[in-house]
């Protein structure tokens, strides 16, 4: 995990953000993974502009 933490420290900032969720005990749990993942599309859609129609010629 130290390599991941140093990557986040060195290469994220400004317009690039990242979040690291450490799993206690090193076990992967579908339940906690899906719960955190559900927020991602909502977070992205709040910060991006939707498609803009191209004017007809």
Rosetta silent file (secondary structure, phi, psi, omega in degrees, C-alpha in Angstrom):
SEQUENCE: XXXXXXXXXXXXXXXXXXXXXXXXXXXXXXXXXXXXXXXXXXXXXXXXXXXXXXXXX
SCORE:     score description
SCORE:     0.000 S_00000001
   1 L     0.000  -22.554 -179.520    0.000    0.000    0.000 S_00000001
   2 H   -60.344  -35.342  179.086    2.920    2.455    0.446 S_00000001
   3 H   -64.886  -39.105  179.544    3.358    2.720   -3.345 S_00000001
   4 H   -66.986  -44.165 -179.872   -0.298    3.643   -3.809 S_00000001
   5 H   -63.627  -39.695  179.123   -0.161    6.233   -1.053 S_00000001
   6 H   -70.556  -34.474  175.758    2.973    7.836   -2.500 S_00000001
   7 H   -62.080  -47.536  179.653    1.401    7.892   -5.984 S_00000001
   8 H   -61.016  -42.904  179.795   -1.681    9.658   -4.627 S_00000001
   9 H   -63.694  -41.715 -173.710    0.495   12.103   -2.705 S_00000001
  10 H   -84.399  -30.475 -170.101    2.752   12.877   -5.691 S_00000001
  11 H  -116.845    0.976  176.452    0.354   12.847   -8.633 S_00000001
  12 L  -114.880  147.858 -177.242   -3.010   14.044   -7.390 S_00000001
  13 E   148.673  172.041 -176.760   -3.937   17.605   -6.658 S_00000001
  14 L    61.577 -127.791 -178.707   -5.263   20.606   -8.526 S_00000001
  15 L   -79.138   -8.914 -178.001   -8.031   19.404  -10.826 S_00000001
  16 E  -103.191  124.096 -179.508   -7.183   15.732  -10.188 S_00000001
  17 L  -124.960  150.666  174.393   -8.540   14.195   -7.014 S_00000001
  18 L  -146.857  157.161  178.561   -8.473   10.665   -5.722 S_00000001
  19 L  -132.515  133.936  178.218   -9.680    8.865   -2.666 S_00000001
  20 L  -110.720  122.672  174.978   -8.199    5.713   -1.215 S_00000001
  21 L  -107.038  115.039  177.250  -10.417    3.454    0.845 S_00000001
  22 L   -88.384  136.336  179.078   -8.423    0.897    2.785 S_00000001
  23 L   -89.650  117.807 -179.405  -10.205   -2.322    3.629 S_00000001
  24 H   -57.701  130.723  179.166   -9.670   -3.220    7.295 S_00000001
  25 H    79.042   -1.305  177.825   -7.908   -6.562    7.549 S_00000001
  26 H    73.741   15.371 -179.767   -7.253   -6.594    3.814 S_00000001
  27 L   -98.141  136.107  178.041  -10.492   -8.408    2.979 S_00000001
  28 L   -85.916  128.636  179.876  -12.552   -7.402   -0.008 S_00000001
  29 L  -121.522  118.229  177.719  -16.229   -7.039    0.792 S_00000001
  30 H   -57.297  -35.188 -177.266  -18.739   -6.715   -2.023 S_00000001
  31 H   -62.535  -48.200 -178.851  -21.113   -5.031    0.380 S_00000001
  32 H   -75.003  -32.769  179.360  -18.819   -2.112    1.228 S_00000001
  33 H   -63.692  -48.699 -179.951  -17.445   -1.873   -2.312 S_00000001
  34 H   -65.015  -38.445  179.868  -20.888   -1.505   -3.893 S_00000001
  35 H   -61.654  -43.138  179.329  -21.991    0.944   -1.207 S_00000001
  36 H   -72.784  -34.951 -177.359  -19.045    3.270   -1.966 S_00000001
  37 H   -67.163  -29.216 -177.542  -19.354    2.789   -5.722 S_00000001
  38 H   -61.213  -29.845 -179.750  -22.964    3.981   -5.741 S_00000001
  39 H   -76.963  -23.003 -174.033  -21.841    7.532   -4.941 S_00000001
  40 H   -60.673  -52.399  179.825  -19.353    7.729   -7.830 S_00000001
  41 H   -60.972  -36.512  178.860  -21.751    8.250  -10.784 S_00000001
  42 H   -65.718  -44.123  179.573  -23.705   10.827   -8.783 S_00000001
  43 H   -61.564  -43.685 -179.449  -20.501   12.678   -7.831 S_00000001
  44 H   -65.420  -45.536 -176.743  -19.318   12.692  -11.459 S_00000001
  45 H   -65.985  -28.179  176.898  -22.652   13.862  -12.869 S_00000001
  46 H   -70.078  -21.801 -173.185  -22.744   16.794  -10.436 S_00000001
  47 H  -110.572    0.801  179.817  -19.390   18.019  -11.750 S_00000001
  48 L  -120.130  154.855  178.587  -19.666   17.487  -15.491 S_00000001
  49 L   -89.691  139.309  178.167  -21.674   19.203  -18.178 S_00000001
  50 L   -72.343  177.677  179.809  -24.166   17.159  -20.115 S_00000001
  51 L   -64.812  145.501  179.429  -24.230   16.894  -23.883 S_00000001
  52 L  -113.052  125.395 -178.574  -24.870   20.089  -25.810 S_00000001
  53 L   -64.427  142.371  177.140  -26.926   19.832  -29.015 S_00000001
  54 L   -85.041  130.423  179.847  -25.176   20.908  -32.209 S_00000001
  55 L   -62.235  142.018  177.802  -27.121   23.604  -34.054 S_00000001
  56 L   -71.226  146.340 -179.631  -28.664   22.458  -37.333 S_00000001
  57 L   -95.538    0.000    0.000  -27.122   23.907  -40.471 S_00000001
